Amino acid sequence: MFAYLIFTIIGFVSGSILYAYWIPLIFCNKNVLTASSDGNPGTANAYKAGGFFTGTAVLIMELLKGLVPVYVASRYTDITSFFFIPVMIAPVLGHAAPFFDIQKGGKAIAVSFGVLLGIFPHVRPVLFLAATYIVFSLVLVVKPHLFRSILTFAVFFILTYLFTSAASIKISCFIISVIVILKHIKKYHGEKFSLSFLGLNLI
């Protein structure tokens, strides 16, 4: 049990490092909190504020901060144990509510992908999340991004619940989805919902 606690703490600290805030600030002198319309320290805003190379560096680091602690933990602990649940949640929670400044917390999308990559060879959850994002971005297009993410994580959890056997992964994905959805709801500023299918406007 002590090992799970250590990996949980490491994951939370790792998640609390907001690379989407620090990398553009250090290398481009751009503050994504003030440069973006939603004030979110996220990967998309890092691309907008710092350009391709800065955004890509942020994306890689945001993925790794979730992937590395979870993957290492999975090598030394039992991923099917209920004690593994906080290990998976910690990086996402750290990003959403960093211990050094809760107000700077992000929406935790990239780090969620990282966490799901970290539970390899359990690949279904990350494939479900990626596939759902693709469907709602290219086929049944949901706008704005805020609503797309909310719907994506809701469907992602349903698919994971139905087609993943490990209860620890199911519960972890549910809590991760709740965190991400709540963060998006908190940052809602009255954007209008729209839905289209292969370019045909439905709503």
Residue frames relative to the residue before (quaternion, step in Angstrom):
aa qw qx qy qz dx dy dz
M 1.0000 0.0000 0.0000 0.0000 0.00 0.00 0.00
F 0.6033 0.5750 -0.3511 0.4266 3.58 1.09 -0.73
A 0.6304 0.5422 -0.3332 0.4445 3.60 1.02 -0.80
Y 0.6349 0.5230 -0.3307 0.4626 3.60 0.99 -0.81
L 0.6438 0.5260 -0.3177 0.4561 3.58 0.99 -0.85
I 0.6558 0.5141 -0.3116 0.4567 3.58 0.91 -0.90
F 0.6884 0.4708 -0.2859 0.4720 3.58 0.89 -0.91
T 0.5999 0.5480 -0.3540 0.4631 3.58 1.13 -0.60
I 0.6622 0.4969 -0.2997 0.4741 3.58 0.91 -0.90
I 0.6471 0.5165 -0.3118 0.4662 3.57 0.94 -0.91
G 0.6635 0.5138 -0.2979 0.4551 3.57 0.96 -0.89
F 0.6573 0.5061 -0.3143 0.4615 3.58 0.98 -0.81
V 0.6513 0.4990 -0.3123 0.4789 3.57 0.95 -0.84
S 0.6404 0.5241 -0.3162 0.4639 3.57 0.97 -0.86
G 0.6802 0.4963 -0.2846 0.4582 3.56 0.91 -0.92
S 0.6429 0.5593 -0.3143 0.4184 3.57 1.13 -0.65
I 0.5818 0.5509 -0.3840 0.4588 3.59 1.24 -0.25
L 0.1742 -0.8260 0.5320 0.0667 3.57 -0.25 1.28
Y 0.2033 -0.8202 0.5275 0.0877 3.55 0.11 1.32
A 0.6174 0.5549 -0.3456 0.4376 3.58 1.10 -0.63
Y 0.6609 0.4539 -0.2985 0.5178 3.57 1.25 -0.34
W 0.7511 0.4494 -0.2318 0.4245 3.58 0.75 -1.10
I 0.6653 0.5242 -0.3314 0.4156 3.62 0.84 -0.85
P 0.6831 0.4453 -0.3127 0.4871 3.68 0.80 -0.81
L 0.6403 0.5358 -0.3312 0.4396 3.58 1.05 -0.73
I 0.7123 0.4631 -0.2540 0.4622 3.58 0.90 -0.96
F 0.8012 0.3394 -0.1586 0.4667 3.58 0.79 -1.02
C 0.7868 0.2753 -0.1521 0.5310 3.61 1.15 -0.47
N 0.3536 -0.7460 0.4795 0.2975 3.55 1.31 -0.15
K 0.4915 0.6305 -0.4372 0.4120 3.56 1.06 0.85
N 0.2284 -0.7589 0.5988 0.1157 3.55 -0.86 1.01
V 0.3119 -0.7901 0.4938 0.1858 3.59 -0.28 1.22
L 0.5695 0.6009 -0.3849 0.4079 3.59 1.17 -0.42
T 0.7600 0.3354 -0.1844 0.5252 3.57 1.05 -0.75
A 0.6532 0.5351 -0.3127 0.4350 3.58 1.17 -0.55
S 0.7058 0.4423 -0.2575 0.4898 3.60 1.20 -0.45
S 0.5941 -0.6026 0.4087 0.3419 3.54 -1.22 0.50
D 0.7626 0.3588 -0.1999 0.4997 3.58 1.08 -0.67
G 0.4248 -0.7395 0.4430 0.2764 3.58 1.26 -0.01
N 0.4581 0.6991 -0.4312 0.3397 3.56 1.18 0.54
P 0.3216 -0.7423 0.5530 0.1991 3.61 -0.83 0.96
G 0.3174 0.7689 -0.4847 0.2705 3.54 0.52 1.23
T 0.7209 -0.4702 0.3090 0.4046 3.54 -1.32 0.29
A 0.6408 0.5346 -0.3324 0.4394 3.60 0.93 -0.86
N 0.6864 0.4663 -0.2849 0.4799 3.58 0.93 -0.84
A 0.5899 0.5520 -0.3680 0.4603 3.59 1.16 -0.52
Y 0.6259 0.5179 -0.3303 0.4806 3.59 1.05 -0.75
K 0.6805 0.4980 -0.2932 0.4505 3.57 0.89 -0.93
A 0.7327 0.4404 -0.2389 0.4605 3.57 0.92 -0.91
G 0.8247 0.2829 -0.1106 0.4771 3.56 0.91 -0.91
G 0.5452 -0.6288 0.4013 0.3826 3.58 1.23 -0.18
F 0.7859 -0.3907 0.2265 0.4224 3.53 -1.38 0.07
F 0.7237 0.4538 -0.2758 0.4407 3.60 0.67 -1.04
T 0.6440 0.4994 -0.3185 0.4842 3.58 0.99 -0.78
G 0.6699 0.5062 -0.2979 0.4541 3.57 0.90 -0.91
T 0.6570 0.5058 -0.3089 0.4659 3.56 1.00 -0.82
A 0.6237 0.5283 -0.3330 0.4700 3.58 1.04 -0.77
V 0.6388 0.5158 -0.3126 0.4777 3.57 1.03 -0.82
L 0.6468 0.5325 -0.3211 0.4415 3.58 0.88 -0.94
I 0.6635 0.5077 -0.3025 0.4588 3.58 0.89 -0.95
M 0.6999 0.4693 -0.2773 0.4616 3.58 0.85 -0.96
E 0.6385 0.5211 -0.3275 0.4620 3.60 1.04 -0.73
L 0.6339 0.5028 -0.3244 0.4901 3.57 1.08 -0.68
L 0.6907 0.5064 -0.2838 0.4312 3.57 0.85 -1.01
K 0.6528 0.5327 -0.3421 0.4160 3.59 0.96 -0.73
G 0.6718 0.4227 -0.3002 0.5290 3.56 1.26 -0.26
L 0.6641 0.5404 -0.2954 0.4240 3.53 1.00 -0.90
V 0.7071 0.5151 -0.2911 0.3873 3.59 0.66 -1.10
P 0.7194 0.4281 -0.3006 0.4570 3.66 0.63 -0.92
V 0.6610 0.4998 -0.3140 0.4633 3.59 1.02 -0.75
Y 0.6598 0.5071 -0.3166 0.4553 3.58 0.92 -0.86
V 0.6556 0.4997 -0.3136 0.4713 3.58 0.89 -0.90
A 0.6406 0.5260 -0.3211 0.4582 3.58 0.96 -0.84
S 0.6578 0.5229 -0.3110 0.4440 3.58 0.99 -0.82
R 0.6273 0.5353 -0.3383 0.4534 3.59 1.19 -0.46
Y 0.7802 0.3443 -0.1608 0.4968 3.59 1.11 -0.63
T 0.7471 0.2939 -0.1935 0.5640 3.59 1.25 -0.15
D 0.5632 -0.5939 0.4580 0.3468 3.55 -1.33 0.04
I 0.3603 -0.7743 0.4833 0.1926 3.57 -0.44 1.23
T 0.6601 0.5035 -0.3085 0.4642 3.60 1.20 -0.46
S 0.5197 0.6287 -0.4186 0.3991 3.59 1.27 -0.07
F 0.5364 -0.6215 0.4616 0.3360 3.57 -1.10 0.67
F 0.5726 0.5828 -0.3796 0.4340 3.59 1.20 -0.37
F 0.5981 0.5699 -0.3605 0.4331 3.59 1.25 -0.31
I 0.4868 0.6896 -0.4209 0.3321 3.60 1.23 -0.36
P 0.7062 0.4319 -0.2972 0.4759 3.65 0.72 -0.89
V 0.5644 0.5843 -0.3898 0.4337 3.61 1.15 -0.49
M 0.6920 0.4618 -0.2722 0.4836 3.59 0.96 -0.85
I 0.6843 0.5035 -0.2878 0.4420 3.56 0.98 -0.81
A 0.5866 0.6698 -0.3541 0.2860 3.57 0.98 -0.92
P 0.6923 0.4593 -0.3203 0.4551 3.67 0.74 -0.86
V 0.6399 0.5207 -0.3205 0.4654 3.59 1.04 -0.77
L 0.6685 0.4863 -0.2953 0.4790 3.56 0.93 -0.90
G 0.6277 0.5435 -0.3347 0.4456 3.58 1.04 -0.77
H 0.6650 0.4856 -0.2997 0.4818 3.58 1.01 -0.79
A 0.6915 0.4869 -0.2753 0.4571 3.58 0.94 -0.90
A 0.7993 0.0716 -0.0117 0.5965 3.58 1.11 -0.70
P 0.0882 -0.8405 0.5329 0.0432 3.62 0.50 1.16
F 0.5548 -0.6671 0.3896 0.3088 3.55 -0.92 0.94
F 0.7005 0.4795 -0.2910 0.4413 3.61 1.08 -0.59
D 0.7999 -0.0506 0.0220 0.5976 3.61 1.17 -0.35
I 0.2714 -0.8047 0.5090 0.1404 3.55 -0.02 1.32
Q 0.6264 0.5775 -0.3428 0.3957 3.59 1.03 -0.74
K 0.6854 0.4810 -0.2815 0.4687 3.58 1.18 -0.47
G 0.3848 0.7550 -0.4663 0.2540 3.58 1.23 0.05
G 0.3328 -0.7606 0.5305 0.1713 3.55 -1.08 0.78
K 0.6911 -0.5104 0.3429 0.3798 3.54 -1.34 -0.04
A 0.3973 -0.8009 0.3937 0.2138 3.58 1.37 0.01
I 0.3168 0.7611 -0.5125 0.2401 3.59 1.01 0.66
A 0.7073 0.4613 -0.2769 0.4585 3.60 0.68 -1.08
V 0.6669 0.4965 -0.3120 0.4597 3.59 0.91 -0.87
S 0.5931 0.5553 -0.3647 0.4549 3.60 1.12 -0.56
F 0.6243 0.5124 -0.3280 0.4900 3.58 1.02 -0.79
G 0.6455 0.5353 -0.3187 0.4417 3.57 0.96 -0.86
V 0.6425 0.5221 -0.3125 0.4657 3.57 0.95 -0.89
L 0.6870 0.4819 -0.2854 0.4630 3.57 0.90 -0.91
L 0.6111 0.5170 -0.3456 0.4897 3.59 1.12 -0.56
G 0.6396 0.5744 -0.3075 0.4080 3.55 1.13 -0.69
I 0.6783 0.4772 -0.3066 0.4671 3.60 1.18 -0.35
F 0.2346 0.7732 -0.5377 0.2410 3.58 1.24 0.47
P 0.5522 -0.1141 -0.8257 -0.0179 1.68 -2.02 1.53
H 0.4242 0.6548 -0.5067 0.3667 3.62 1.15 0.41
V 0.0073 -0.8728 0.4860 -0.0444 3.58 0.21 1.29
R 0.4955 0.6961 -0.4321 0.2884 3.61 1.13 -0.38
P 0.6628 0.5175 -0.3457 0.4165 3.65 0.75 -0.84
V 0.6987 0.4498 -0.2953 0.4715 3.61 0.81 -0.89
L 0.6227 0.5202 -0.3449 0.4719 3.61 1.08 -0.62
F 0.6219 0.5311 -0.3337 0.4689 3.59 1.04 -0.75
L 0.6777 0.4914 -0.2986 0.4584 3.58 0.89 -0.94
A 0.6669 0.4989 -0.3016 0.4642 3.58 0.91 -0.90
A 0.6731 0.5025 -0.2978 0.4537 3.59 0.89 -0.95
T 0.6569 0.5098 -0.3147 0.4578 3.57 0.96 -0.83
Y 0.6289 0.5217 -0.3326 0.4708 3.58 1.01 -0.77
I 0.6532 0.5182 -0.3138 0.4541 3.58 0.95 -0.87
V 0.6518 0.5216 -0.3144 0.4520 3.59 0.91 -0.91
F 0.7475 0.4016 -0.2242 0.4793 3.59 0.83 -0.98
S 0.6601 0.4796 -0.3143 0.4853 3.59 1.28 -0.04
L 0.8130 0.2735 -0.1095 0.5022 3.59 1.05 -0.76
V 0.7537 0.3618 -0.2039 0.5094 3.61 1.05 -0.65
L 0.7716 0.0741 -0.0100 0.6317 3.56 0.51 -1.20
V 0.1125 -0.8770 0.4657 0.0372 3.53 0.40 1.32
V 0.1334 -0.7824 0.6077 0.0271 3.51 -0.75 1.17
K 0.0143 0.7868 -0.6157 0.0408 3.57 -0.88 1.00
P 0.5536 -0.1834 -0.8118 -0.0292 1.50 -2.16 1.32
H 0.7763 -0.3557 0.2508 0.4561 3.55 -1.36 -0.04
L 0.5894 0.5974 -0.3667 0.4016 3.58 1.04 -0.73
F 0.7005 0.4470 -0.2659 0.4886 3.58 0.83 -0.98
R 0.6050 0.5635 -0.3486 0.4414 3.58 1.09 -0.73
S 0.6808 0.4909 -0.2871 0.4617 3.56 0.92 -0.90
I 0.6303 0.5323 -0.3332 0.4564 3.57 0.98 -0.82
L 0.6921 0.4648 -0.2738 0.4796 3.56 0.85 -0.99
T 0.6248 0.5565 -0.3329 0.4349 3.58 1.01 -0.81
F 0.7229 0.4365 -0.2638 0.4661 3.58 0.77 -0.97
A 0.5944 0.5452 -0.3686 0.4622 3.60 1.14 -0.51
V 0.6882 0.4594 -0.2747 0.4897 3.60 0.88 -0.96
F 0.6009 0.5734 -0.3440 0.4379 3.57 1.05 -0.79
F 0.6746 0.4824 -0.3099 0.4650 3.59 0.87 -0.88
I 0.6323 0.5367 -0.3388 0.4442 3.60 0.94 -0.85
L 0.6698 0.4930 -0.2970 0.4692 3.58 0.91 -0.91
T 0.6529 0.5102 -0.3111 0.4654 3.58 0.98 -0.86
Y 0.6444 0.5231 -0.3182 0.4582 3.57 0.98 -0.83
L 0.7156 0.4698 -0.2578 0.4480 3.57 0.93 -0.88
F 0.8332 0.2603 -0.0809 0.4812 3.57 0.93 -0.89
T 0.6286 0.4668 -0.3596 0.5076 3.59 1.20 0.41
S 0.3910 -0.7759 0.4530 0.1996 3.57 -0.76 1.02
A 0.6716 0.5228 -0.3144 0.4205 3.62 0.94 -0.82
A 0.4276 -0.7212 0.4886 0.2415 3.57 -0.67 1.12
S 0.6176 0.5594 -0.3523 0.4261 3.59 1.02 -0.73
I 0.6619 0.4885 -0.3027 0.4812 3.58 1.02 -0.79
K 0.6219 0.5454 -0.3388 0.4482 3.59 0.99 -0.80
I 0.6937 0.4714 -0.2776 0.4685 3.57 0.82 -1.01
S 0.6388 0.5304 -0.3247 0.4530 3.58 0.98 -0.85
C 0.6755 0.4921 -0.2911 0.4657 3.58 0.92 -0.91
F 0.6093 0.5399 -0.3492 0.4641 3.57 1.09 -0.64
I 0.6929 0.4684 -0.2846 0.4685 3.59 0.82 -0.97
I 0.6200 0.5316 -0.3381 0.4676 3.59 1.02 -0.79
S 0.6517 0.5170 -0.3089 0.4611 3.59 0.94 -0.89
V 0.6447 0.5179 -0.3187 0.4631 3.58 0.96 -0.83
I 0.6413 0.5258 -0.3228 0.4562 3.59 0.93 -0.88
V 0.6874 0.4847 -0.2823 0.4613 3.57 0.83 -1.03
I 0.6670 0.5033 -0.3052 0.4568 3.59 0.89 -0.91
L 0.6602 0.5031 -0.3104 0.4634 3.60 0.92 -0.86
K 0.6372 0.5176 -0.3316 0.4648 3.59 1.01 -0.76
H 0.6592 0.4931 -0.3146 0.4726 3.60 1.00 -0.73
I 0.6312 0.5229 -0.3349 0.4648 3.59 0.98 -0.79
K 0.6393 0.5434 -0.3209 0.4394 3.57 0.98 -0.85
K 0.7439 0.3926 -0.2111 0.4979 3.58 1.07 -0.75
Y 0.3932 0.7209 -0.4799 0.3087 3.59 1.23 0.32
H 0.0737 -0.8210 0.5662 -0.0007 3.57 -0.82 1.03
G 0.7236 -0.4740 0.2497 0.4351 3.58 1.00 0.75
E 0.3062 0.7648 -0.5165 0.2336 3.60 1.18 0.40
K 0.4493 -0.6994 0.4947 0.2537 3.57 -1.07 0.79
F 0.4099 -0.7183 0.5170 0.2207 3.56 -0.94 0.98
S 0.0460 0.7823 -0.6208 0.0217 3.57 -1.05 0.76
L 0.1165 -0.7902 0.6008 0.0316 3.55 -1.18 0.67
S 0.0543 0.7986 -0.5969 0.0546 3.58 -0.86 0.93
F 0.2486 -0.7564 0.5903 0.1329 3.53 -1.21 0.63
L 0.8267 -0.1654 0.0452 0.5359 3.55 -0.48 1.33
G 0.7775 -0.3626 0.1639 0.4871 3.56 0.90 0.98
L 0.6258 0.5196 -0.3389 0.4728 3.60 1.26 -0.21
N 0.3728 -0.7518 0.5014 0.2106 3.57 -0.57 1.17
L 0.1810 -0.7876 0.5846 0.0713 3.57 -0.83 1.06
I 0.7836 0.0692 -0.0189 0.6172 3.58 1.06 -0.80
